[in-house]
Amino acid sequence: MKKFVALFLAIVVFIFFISGCSGKQELTVDEILGILDNEGISYEEREVHPSEELSKTVENYVYELEEGRFRIHFFSSVDDRMEVEKDPYPAAIFMPNASYSKDKILLYYVAGNEALVEKLDKAFEGWN
């Protein structure tokens, strides 16, 4: 167990050192999913339907949660993300239950429930 803790700390220090030396690092989809894992939110990846893609995105991911869908959208610039965030679904008849944004990333939780919104709010505290 002590070896595991030492290895974990060494990895954390290494990652901290690398990120500090190379400038600002963008989060990856795996790191975002890790945030969900840390909050005990289970998910299953599903195929992205073209209607779920937002304009100006470079990558789109959709995950089915126990109730509702969690959408991850990556943009090429913060300006693109901010522009789309103003009106992401101009022809849509629904509104997201929750949304979170940071740097070039926009997250939406749709067709969900309040209990998961609370968990997501906790998980992505500090975003927006």
TORPA-4810 file (N, C-alpha, C, O; in nm, 3 decimals):
<nodes>
NODE_1_0.083_-0.120_0.000_0.000_0.000_0.000_0.087_0.126_0.000_0.056_0.224_-0.067_M
NODE_2_0.198_0.122_0.077_0.286_0.238_0.082_0.350_0.264_-0.054_0.371_0.379_-0.092_K
NODE_3_0.381_0.155_-0.128_0.438_0.172_-0.260_0.337_0.237_-0.355_0.373_0.321_-0.437_K
NODE_4_0.212_0.199_-0.342_0.107_0.257_-0.425_0.093_0.406_-0.397_0.084_0.486_-0.490_F
NODE_5_0.091_0.444_-0.270_0.080_0.585_-0.232_0.201_0.663_-0.283_0.186_0.773_-0.334_V
NODE_6_0.320_0.607_-0.268_0.441_0.674_-0.314_0.439_0.690_-0.466_0.476_0.796_-0.518_A
NODE_7_0.396_0.587_-0.536_0.387_0.595_-0.681_0.285_0.700_-0.723_0.310_0.779_-0.814_L
NODE_8_0.171_0.700_-0.657_0.067_0.798_-0.687_0.120_0.940_-0.666_0.099_1.026_-0.752_F
NODE_9_0.185_0.965_-0.556_0.240_1.098_-0.529_0.346_1.137_-0.631_0.351_1.252_-0.675_L
NODE_10_0.430_1.042_-0.670_0.532_1.069_-0.771_0.468_1.107_-0.904_0.515_1.198_-0.972_A
NODE_11_0.362_1.038_-0.941_0.291_1.069_-1.065_0.227_1.208_-1.057_0.235_1.285_-1.153_I
NODE_12_0.165_1.239_-0.945_0.102_1.371_-0.928_0.206_1.482_-0.938_0.184_1.582_-1.005_V
NODE_13_0.320_1.464_-0.871_0.426_1.565_-0.876_0.478_1.579_-1.018_0.502_1.690_-1.065_V
NODE_14_0.497_1.467_-1.087_0.545_1.470_-1.225_0.446_1.545_-1.314_0.487_1.631_-1.393_F
NODE_15_0.319_1.514_-1.303_0.217_1.580_-1.385_0.213_1.729_-1.352_0.203_1.812_-1.443_I
NODE_16_0.221_1.763_-1.225_0.223_1.904_-1.184_0.344_1.975_-1.244_0.332_2.086_-1.294_F
NODE_17_0.460_1.910_-1.240_0.582_1.968_-1.294_0.570_1.988_-1.445_0.603_2.095_-1.497_F
NODE_18_0.523_1.886_-1.516_0.510_1.894_-1.661_0.411_2.003_-1.700_0.438_2.081_-1.791_I
NODE_19_0.298_2.009_-1.633_0.197_2.108_-1.670_0.246_2.249_-1.640_0.212_2.342_-1.712_S
NODE_20_0.324_2.265_-1.536_0.378_2.396_-1.504_0.484_2.441_-1.602_0.499_2.560_-1.626_G
NODE_21_0.557_2.348_-1.659_0.665_2.382_-1.750_0.619_2.402_-1.893_0.685_2.473_-1.969_C
NODE_22_0.510_2.342_-1.931_0.469_2.347_-2.071_0.354_2.444_-2.094_0.299_2.446_-2.204_S
NODE_23_0.317_2.521_-1.998_0.207_2.615_-2.016_0.074_2.550_-1.984_0.068_2.441_-1.927_G
NODE_24_-0.031_2.618_-2.023_-0.166_2.573_-1.991_-0.203_2.448_-2.071_-0.189_2.445_-2.193_K
NODE_25_-0.249_2.347_-2.002_-0.290_2.221_-2.066_-0.443_2.216_-2.070_-0.510_2.250_-1.972_Q
NODE_26_-0.496_2.172_-2.182_-0.639_2.152_-2.196_-0.677_2.017_-2.136_-0.599_1.922_-2.140_E
NODE_27_-0.795_2.011_-2.080_-0.845_1.883_-2.030_-0.878_1.791_-2.147_-0.912_1.838_-2.256_L
NODE_28_-0.867_1.663_-2.125_-0.905_1.564_-2.224_-1.040_1.504_-2.187_-1.088_1.523_-2.075_T
NODE_29_-1.100_1.433_-2.280_-1.227_1.368_-2.251_-1.209_1.266_-2.138_-1.298_1.250_-2.055_V
NODE_30_-1.094_1.197_-2.134_-1.069_1.100_-2.027_-1.061_1.168_-1.891_-1.107_1.111_-1.791_D
NODE_31_-1.004_1.286_-1.886_-0.997_1.358_-1.758_-1.136_1.405_-1.713_-1.167_1.403_-1.594_E
NODE_32_-1.218_1.445_-1.809_-1.356_1.485_-1.775_-1.434_1.364_-1.724_-1.508_1.374_-1.627_I
NODE_33_-1.416_1.249_-1.791_-1.483_1.127_-1.744_-1.430_1.087_-1.606_-1.505_1.032_-1.525_L
NODE_34_-1.304_1.112_-1.580_-1.248_1.086_-1.447_-1.316_1.169_-1.340_-1.334_1.122_-1.227_G
NODE_35_-1.354_1.292_-1.374_-1.428_1.376_-1.280_-1.563_1.311_-1.249_-1.606_1.310_-1.134_I
NODE_36_-1.630_1.258_-1.351_-1.756_1.187_-1.328_-1.733_1.065_-1.239_-1.810_1.039_-1.147_L
NODE_37_-1.627_0.990_-1.269_-1.594_0.872_-1.188_-1.575_0.909_-1.042_-1.624_0.840_-0.953_D
NODE_38_-1.504_1.019_-1.016_-1.477_1.062_-0.879_-1.604_1.095_-0.802_-1.608_1.084_-0.680_N
NODE_39_-1.709_1.135_-0.873_-1.837_1.166_-0.809_-1.931_1.047_-0.808_-2.045_1.058_-0.762_E
NODE_40_-1.885_0.933_-0.857_-1.969_0.813_-0.859_-2.081_0.819_-0.962_-2.184_0.753_-0.947_G
NODE_41_-2.060_0.896_-1.067_-2.160_0.909_-1.174_-2.124_0.809_-1.284_-2.019_0.819_-1.348_I
NODE_42_-2.212_0.712_-1.305_-2.185_0.611_-1.408_-2.234_0.662_-1.543_-2.328_0.741_-1.551_S
NODE_43_-2.169_0.615_-1.648_-2.200_0.662_-1.783_-2.168_0.552_-1.882_-2.092_0.460_-1.855_Y
NODE_44_-2.231_0.565_-1.998_-2.205_0.472_-2.108_-2.197_0.554_-2.236_-2.288_0.631_-2.267_E
NODE_45_-2.087_0.538_-2.310_-2.070_0.615_-2.432_-2.172_0.571_-2.535_-2.204_0.452_-2.547_E
NODE_46_-2.223_0.666_-2.608_-2.313_0.634_-2.718_-2.270_0.710_-2.842_-2.195_0.807_-2.835_R
NODE_47_-2.316_0.664_-2.954_-2.281_0.726_-3.081_-2.338_0.868_-3.087_-2.451_0.891_-3.043_E
NODE_48_-2.261_0.959_-3.140_-2.307_1.098_-3.152_-2.391_1.111_-3.278_-2.343_1.085_-3.388_V
NODE_49_-2.514_1.152_-3.260_-2.603_1.178_-3.373_-2.570_1.317_-3.426_-2.539_1.406_-3.347_H
NODE_50_-2.575_1.339_-3.558_-2.543_1.472_-3.612_-2.621_1.586_-3.546_-2.570_1.698_-3.538_P
NODE_51_-2.742_1.560_-3.501_-2.821_1.666_-3.436_-2.764_1.704_-3.300_-2.799_1.808_-3.245_S
NODE_52_-2.675_1.620_-3.246_-2.616_1.649_-3.115_-2.484_1.725_-3.126_-2.428_1.767_-3.025_E
NODE_53_-2.436_1.742_-3.248_-2.314_1.818_-3.269_-2.347_1.966_-3.268_-2.450_2.008_-3.321_E
NODE_54_-2.260_2.045_-3.210_-2.278_2.189_-3.211_-2.191_2.249_-3.320_-2.089_2.192_-3.357_L
NODE_55_-2.232_2.363_-3.371_-2.151_2.429_-3.473_-2.016_2.469_-3.415_-2.004_2.497_-3.295_S
NODE_56_-1.917_2.470_-3.498_-1.780_2.513_-3.465_-1.707_2.418_-3.370_-1.601_2.453_-3.319_K
NODE_57_-1.761_2.300_-3.346_-1.690_2.206_-3.258_-1.587_2.127_-3.338_-1.601_2.108_-3.459_T
NODE_58_-1.483_2.082_-3.266_-1.384_1.996_-3.328_-1.401_1.851_-3.283_-1.359_1.758_-3.352_V
NODE_59_-1.464_1.832_-3.166_-1.494_1.698_-3.115_-1.623_1.704_-3.035_-1.649_1.801_-2.964_E
NODE_60_-1.704_1.599_-3.047_-1.830_1.588_-2.973_-1.840_1.447_-2.915_-1.811_1.349_-2.983_N
NODE_61_-1.882_1.438_-2.790_-1.901_1.308_-2.723_-2.035_1.312_-2.651_-2.075_1.416_-2.597_Y
NODE_62_-2.104_1.198_-2.649_-2.231_1.187_-2.578_-2.227_1.062_-2.492_-2.187_0.955_-2.537_V
NODE_63_-2.269_1.077_-2.366_-2.272_0.967_-2.271_-2.410_0.959_-2.210_-2.469_1.060_-2.171_Y
NODE_64_-2.459_0.837_-2.201_-2.587_0.810_-2.136_-2.558_0.795_-1.987_-2.474_0.714_-1.948_E
NODE_65_-2.628_0.872_-1.904_-2.616_0.858_-1.759_-2.733_0.774_-1.710_-2.815_0.730_-1.790_L
NODE_66_-2.742_0.752_-1.578_-2.854_0.672_-1.528_-2.986_0.735_-1.567_-3.086_0.666_-1.586_E
NODE_67_-2.988_0.866_-1.579_-3.102_0.937_-1.636_-3.048_1.059_-1.710_-2.980_1.143_-1.650_E
NODE_68_-3.077_1.069_-1.835_-3.034_1.182_-1.914_-2.904_1.155_-1.990_-2.846_1.047_-1.982_G
NODE_69_-2.861_1.258_-2.063_-2.739_1.248_-2.143_-2.643_1.359_-2.104_-2.683_1.470_-2.069_R
NODE_70_-2.515_1.326_-2.112_-2.408_1.419_-2.081_-2.330_1.441_-2.210_-2.277_1.345_-2.268_F
NODE_71_-2.322_1.565_-2.255_-2.257_1.597_-2.382_-2.130_1.676_-2.356_-2.129_1.770_-2.277_R
NODE_72_-2.025_1.637_-2.423_-1.896_1.704_-2.413_-1.862_1.759_-2.550_-1.859_1.685_-2.649_I
NODE_73_-1.837_1.889_-2.558_-1.806_1.955_-2.684_-1.673_2.029_-2.671_-1.655_2.109_-2.579_H
NODE_74_-1.581_2.001_-2.763_-1.452_2.070_-2.768_-1.452_2.166_-2.886_-1.498_2.131_-2.995_F
NODE_75_-1.400_2.285_-2.864_-1.393_2.388_-2.968_-1.247_2.421_-2.997_-1.158_2.390_-2.918_F
NODE_76_-1.223_2.483_-3.112_-1.087_2.520_-3.147_-1.041_2.647_-3.077_-0.921_2.673_-3.069_S
NODE_77_-1.136_2.727_-3.026_-1.098_2.848_-2.954_-1.202_2.880_-2.847_-1.316_2.834_-2.854_S
NODE_78_-1.161_2.958_-2.749_-1.253_3.003_-2.644_-1.361_3.091_-2.706_-1.478_3.083_-2.667_V
NODE_79_-1.324_3.175_-2.801_-1.423_3.262_-2.867_-1.532_3.181_-2.936_-1.649_3.216_-2.927_D
NODE_80_-1.494_3.072_-3.006_-1.594_2.985_-3.069_-1.687_2.925_-2.964_-1.809_2.923_-2.981_D
NODE_81_-1.628_2.877_-2.854_-1.710_2.819_-2.747_-1.807_2.921_-2.691_-1.924_2.891_-2.671_R
NODE_82_-1.760_3.042_-2.666_-1.845_3.146_-2.608_-1.957_3.187_-2.704_-2.069_3.212_-2.661_M
NODE_83_-1.927_3.192_-2.833_-2.028_3.228_-2.932_-2.139_3.123_-2.937_-2.257_3.157_-2.936_E
NODE_84_-2.101_2.997_-2.942_-2.199_2.889_-2.948_-2.276_2.878_-2.816_-2.395_2.847_-2.815_V
NODE_85_-2.208_2.902_-2.707_-2.270_2.892_-2.575_-2.388_2.988_-2.558_-2.480_2.959_-2.483_E
NODE_86_-2.385_3.101_-2.627_-2.493_3.199_-2.618_-2.625_3.140_-2.667_-2.731_3.169_-2.611_K
NODE_87_-2.620_3.058_-2.772_-2.741_2.996_-2.829_-2.702_2.863_-2.894_-2.697_2.854_-3.017_D
NODE_88_-2.676_2.761_-2.813_-2.623_2.635_-2.866_-2.719_2.557_-2.953_-2.677_2.490_-3.048_P
NODE_89_-2.845_2.563_-2.922_-2.945_2.486_-2.996_-3.054_2.581_-3.045_-3.164_2.581_-2.991_Y
NODE_90_-3.025_2.663_-3.146_-3.120_2.766_-3.187_-3.257_2.713_-3.229_-3.357_2.783_-3.214_P
NODE_91_-3.263_2.592_-3.281_-3.391_2.536_-3.325_-3.447_2.434_-3.225_-3.546_2.367_-3.253_A
NODE_92_-3.384_2.424_-3.111_-3.422_2.320_-3.015_-3.547_2.359_-2.937_-3.576_2.477_-2.917_A
NODE_93_-3.617_2.258_-2.894_-3.736_2.281_-2.812_-3.711_2.241_-2.666_-3.805_2.234_-2.587_I
NODE_94_-3.587_2.216_-2.632_-3.554_2.180_-2.494_-3.439_2.268_-2.445_-3.368_2.332_-2.523_F
NODE_95_-3.425_2.270_-2.317_-3.313_2.341_-2.255_-3.234_2.241_-2.172_-3.292_2.149_-2.113_M
NODE_96_-3.103_2.257_-2.166_-3.022_2.167_-2.083_-3.059_2.183_-1.936_-3.094_2.292_-1.891_P
NODE_97_-3.049_2.072_-1.861_-3.069_2.079_-1.717_-2.953_2.152_-1.650_-2.972_2.220_-1.549_N
NODE_98_-2.834_2.138_-1.708_-2.715_2.202_-1.652_-2.612_2.219_-1.763_-2.608_2.142_-1.858_A
NODE_99_-2.528_2.321_-1.750_-2.419_2.341_-1.844_-2.297_2.392_-1.769_-2.308_2.461_-1.667_S
NODE_100_-2.181_2.357_-1.821_-2.054_2.394_-1.759_-1.957_2.426_-1.872_-1.955_2.356_-1.974_Y
NODE_101_-1.879_2.529_-1.855_-1.782_2.564_-1.959_-1.649_2.603_-1.895_-1.644_2.659_-1.785_S
NODE_102_-1.544_2.572_-1.968_-1.409_2.606_-1.923_-1.318_2.601_-2.045_-1.319_2.504_-2.121_K
NODE_103_-1.240_2.707_-2.063_-1.148_2.714_-2.174_-1.223_2.684_-2.305_-1.317_2.756_-2.340_D
NODE_104_-1.184_2.581_-2.377_-1.245_2.547_-2.507_-1.347_2.434_-2.496_-1.381_2.371_-2.596_K
NODE_105_-1.396_2.409_-2.374_-1.484_2.294_-2.349_-1.621_2.342_-2.303_-1.632_2.434_-2.222_I
NODE_106_-1.724_2.279_-2.355_-1.861_2.306_-2.316_-1.928_2.173_-2.283_-1.925_2.080_-2.365_L
NODE_107_-1.987_2.163_-2.165_-2.053_2.040_-2.120_-2.201_2.069_-2.100_-2.238_2.174_-2.048_L
NODE_108_-2.286_1.976_-2.142_-2.430_1.988_-2.121_-2.483_1.859_-2.061_-2.440_1.749_-2.097_Y
NODE_109_-2.578_1.875_-1.969_-2.654_1.762_-1.916_-2.798_1.788_-1.957_-2.855_1.891_-1.921_Y
NODE_110_-2.857_1.696_-2.033_-2.993_1.714_-2.085_-3.081_1.595_-2.051_-3.034_1.482_-2.033_V
NODE_111_-3.212_1.624_-2.044_-3.314_1.522_-2.020_-3.285_1.444_-1.892_-3.304_1.323_-1.886_A
NODE_112_-3.241_1.515_-1.791_-3.201_1.450_-1.667_-3.286_1.488_-1.547_-3.396_1.540_-1.561_G
NODE_113_-3.230_1.462_-1.429_-3.303_1.490_-1.305_-3.221_1.579_-1.212_-3.101_1.599_-1.233_N
NODE_114_-3.285_1.631_-1.112_-3.223_1.727_-1.020_-3.113_1.662_-0.935_-3.015_1.728_-0.902_E
NODE_115_-3.128_1.536_-0.901_-3.026_1.468_-0.820_-2.893_1.463_-0.894_-2.788_1.487_-0.835_A
NODE_116_-2.897_1.431_-1.023_-2.774_1.429_-1.101_-2.720_1.570_-1.126_-2.599_1.589_-1.134_L
NODE_117_-2.808_1.667_-1.139_-2.763_1.806_-1.153_-2.680_1.845_-1.031_-2.576_1.909_-1.044_V
NODE_118_-2.725_1.807_-0.913_-2.651_1.839_-0.790_-2.513_1.773_-0.790_-2.413_1.835_-0.753_E
NODE_119_-2.506_1.647_-0.832_-2.377_1.578_-0.840_-2.285_1.644_-0.943_-2.166_1.663_-0.918_K
NODE_120_-2.342_1.680_-1.057_-2.262_1.744_-1.162_-2.216_1.883_-1.118_-2.103_1.923_-1.146_L
NODE_121_-2.304_1.956_-1.049_-2.264_2.088_-0.997_-2.145_2.075_-0.904_-2.052_2.156_-0.908_D
NODE_122_-2.148_1.972_-0.821_-2.036_1.949_-0.728_-1.910_1.909_-0.806_-1.800_1.956_-0.777_K
NODE_123_-1.927_1.821_-0.905_-1.813_1.773_-0.982_-1.745_1.884_-1.060_-1.623_1.887_-1.070_A
NODE_124_-1.824_1.976_-1.116_-1.769_2.080_-1.201_-1.775_2.218_-1.134_-1.787_2.321_-1.201_F
NODE_125_-1.768_2.217_-1.002_-1.762_2.341_-0.926_-1.640_2.420_-0.971_-1.531_2.365_-0.985_E
NODE_126_-1.658_2.548_-0.994_-1.547_2.630_-1.039_-1.545_2.651_-1.190_-1.473_2.737_-1.240_G
NODE_127_-1.624_2.571_-1.262_-1.635_2.592_-1.406_-1.732_2.708_-1.428_-1.802_2.750_-1.336_W
NODE_128_-1.735_2.760_-1.549_-1.822_2.871_-1.593_-1.763_3.001_-1.558_-1.821_3.105_-1.587_N
</nodes>
